[in-house]
C-alpha cells in the first residue's frame, strides 16, 4: 500500500502570509519635491527665507469672496429666527443688508448703549432726589443731593417759573 502525503496544515499557510514583507512601490514622479536626508542627524537647520532683491512687495487686499446673498436682502427675512437682531435693526432703522453694512460694530454698540446709559443716569438722579439709591451708589446720591442743595440755595428754585 502506498503511503499518503501528510495534508498541508493551515497554520503554515497563514504563517507564510504574515512573514511576507509588503512590496515597495516606486513613488510617483515628482511626488516629493525635497529629497529625503539619509542621515536625519546631519540635517541642517532651516534658514529664514530672505526676500529677493528684485521682487517688489505686492499689496493684496483680503477678500471674502463672492457674496452669497444680495445687498437688497430683507433683514427681517434673513434674520427670521433672531428676534433680538431684528429689534436692533428696527432701532437703527435699517431694512436691507446694504444699509446695515454702512455701520461698524463699534458704531452699533455706541448707538445702542447711549440710551441705556442716559436712562440709568436719570434713574440714579431721581432716586437721589427722593433719598434713595441703587446698590453701592450712596456716594452718587450724596453728591447729587449736595449739588441740588447748592442750586436751590444759591439761585433759588430753578424749576420755578418767573412772571
C-alpha positions in Angstrom: 0.0 0.0 0.0 1.2 3.5 -0.9 2.0 6.0 1.7 -0.1 9.1 1.7 1.5 12.5 1.9 0.6 14.5 5.0 -2.0 17.2 4.5 -0.9 20.8 4.4 -1.6 22.5 7.7 -3.4 25.8 7.6 -1.0 27.2 10.2 1.9 27.1 7.9 0.0 28.8 5.0 -1.2 31.6 7.3 2.3 31.9 8.8 3.8 32.4 5.4 1.5 35.3 4.6 2.3 37.0 7.9 6.0 36.7 7.3 5.9 38.2 3.8 7.1 41.7 3.5 5.0 44.2 1.6 6.2 45.0 -1.9 7.7 48.5 -2.1 6.3 50.6 -4.9 8.2 53.3 -6.6 6.9 56.8 -5.7 5.0 58.6 -8.5 7.2 61.0 -10.4 7.6 64.5 -8.8 5.7 63.3 -5.7 8.4 64.5 -3.4 9.9 67.9 -4.1 12.6 67.7 -1.4 14.9 64.7 -1.3 14.9 62.8 1.9 18.1 63.0 4.0 19.9 59.8 4.5 21.1 60.8 8.0 18.4 62.8 9.9 21.0 64.0 12.5 23.0 65.6 9.7 20.1 67.8 8.7 21.0 71.4 8.5 18.8 74.0 10.3 16.4 75.7 8.0 17.4 79.3 7.1 14.9 82.1 7.2 13.6 83.0 3.8 15.0 86.2 2.6 13.1 88.3 0.1 14.7 88.5 -3.3 16.2 91.8 -4.2 14.3 92.1 -7.4 10.8 91.1 -6.0 8.6 94.0 -5.0 6.1 93.6 -2.2 2.5 93.2 -3.6 -0.3 94.7 -1.5 -3.0 92.1 -1.8 -6.3 93.1 -0.3 -8.0 90.2 1.5 -11.3 89.2 0.0 -14.3 87.4 1.5 -15.1 86.0 -1.9 -18.3 86.3 -3.9 -21.4 87.3 -1.7 -23.9 84.5 -1.2 -26.8 86.9 -0.8 -27.6 90.3 -2.4 -27.3 93.6 -0.6 -31.0 94.1 -1.1 -31.9 91.1 1.0 -34.5 92.0 3.6 -33.1 91.8 7.2 -36.3 90.5 8.7 -36.3 87.5 6.4 -32.5 87.0 6.6 -32.6 87.0 10.5 -36.1 85.5 10.8 -35.1 83.3 13.8 -33.2 86.0 15.7 -35.7 88.3 17.4 -33.1 90.4 19.2 -31.2 91.1 16.0 -34.5 92.3 14.4 -35.1 94.6 17.4 -31.6 96.2 16.8 -32.4 96.7 13.1 -35.7 98.4 14.0 -33.8 100.6 16.4 -31.2 101.5 13.8 -34.0 102.0 11.2 -32.4 99.7 8.6 -34.2 97.3 6.3 -31.6 95.8 4.0 -28.1 94.2 4.3 -26.6 97.1 2.3 -28.0 99.7 4.8 -26.7 97.6 7.7 -23.2 97.3 6.2 -22.7 101.0 6.5 -22.4 100.7 10.3 -19.4 99.4 12.1 -19.7 97.1 15.1 -18.5 99.8 17.4 -21.0 102.3 16.0 -23.9 100.0 16.5 -22.8 99.3 20.1 -22.4 103.0 20.8 -25.9 103.8 19.4 -27.5 101.0 21.3 -25.8 101.7 24.7 -26.2 105.6 24.8 -30.0 105.5 25.5 -29.4 102.8 28.2 -26.7 104.9 29.9 -28.8 108.0 29.8 -31.8 106.2 31.3 -29.7 104.7 34.1 -28.4 108.2 34.9 -32.0 109.6 35.0 -32.9 106.7 37.4 -29.9 107.5 39.7 -30.8 111.2 39.8 -34.5 110.6 40.5 -33.7 108.1 43.3 -31.1 110.6 44.8 -33.8 113.4 44.9 -36.0 111.1 46.9 -33.2 110.0 49.3 -32.9 106.6 47.7 -30.0 104.9 45.7 -29.0 101.9 43.8 -26.9 99.2 45.5 -23.4 100.6 46.2 -24.4 104.0 44.8 -24.6 106.0 48.0 -21.7 108.4 47.0 -23.5 109.5 43.9 -26.7 110.1 45.8 -25.0 112.2 48.5 -23.1 114.2 45.8 -26.3 114.8 43.8 -28.2 115.9 47.0 -25.4 118.4 47.9 -25.4 119.7 44.3 -29.2 120.2 44.3 -29.0 121.9 47.7 -26.4 124.4 46.3 -28.6 125.1 43.3 -31.7 125.6 45.4 -29.9 127.7 48.0 -27.9 130.0 45.6 -30.1 130.6 42.7 -33.5 129.9 44.2 -35.7 127.2 42.7 -34.5 126.5 39.2 -37.8 124.8 38.4 -39.9 127.8 39.4 -41.4 129.9 36.6 -40.7 133.6 36.6 -43.6 136.1 35.9 
